[in-house]
């Protein structure tokens, strides 16, 4: 590899690393959304894992005018 190709290669690597970071963030956000949607659907055969702690199984609690998704492990909750 010549000296003239190294800066271009370094720039490309930095660009790709940045893109990978953005894609990881999007994937984490989508996984979080899917977990919350699964918990909101409250379907017996599907289990939603907490997107924060990764250990608790999300459950849905609701009343007449409210619903909440709760993680029993980390005690996090989301109003839906």
C-alpha positions, -999 to +999 in steps of 0.1 A: +000+000+000+014+034-009+016+064+014-010+082-008-036+054-002-032+054+036-051+086+044-080+076+021-081+041+037-081+057+072-109+080+062-129+051+049-124+031+080-135+060+102-165+064+080-174+028+083-169+027+120-192+057+123-218+040+102-216+008+123-221+029+155-252+045+140-266+011+129-260-003+163-279+025+179-308+021+155-309-016+161-309-011+199-338+014+196-358-010+173-352-039+198-365-016+226-396-007+206-403-044+197-400-054+233-425-027+243-449-036+215-448-073+224-455-064+261-483-040+250-499-067+228-500-090+259-500-122+239-494-153+261-470-170+238-447-140+234-423-128+261-408-094+260-374-090+276-366-056+293-346-035+269-328-018+298-316-047+321-320-075+296-332-099+323-367-091+333-398-102+314-420-072+307-456-074+319-485-051+312-507-035+338-537-015+329-569+002+342-598+019+324-578+048+311-541+038+315-517+011+308-481+006+319-454-019+309-433-029+339-400-048+343-401-067+376-363-070+377-351-034+373-385-018+383-385+004+351-419+012+337-433+028+306-467+045+302-484+034+270 
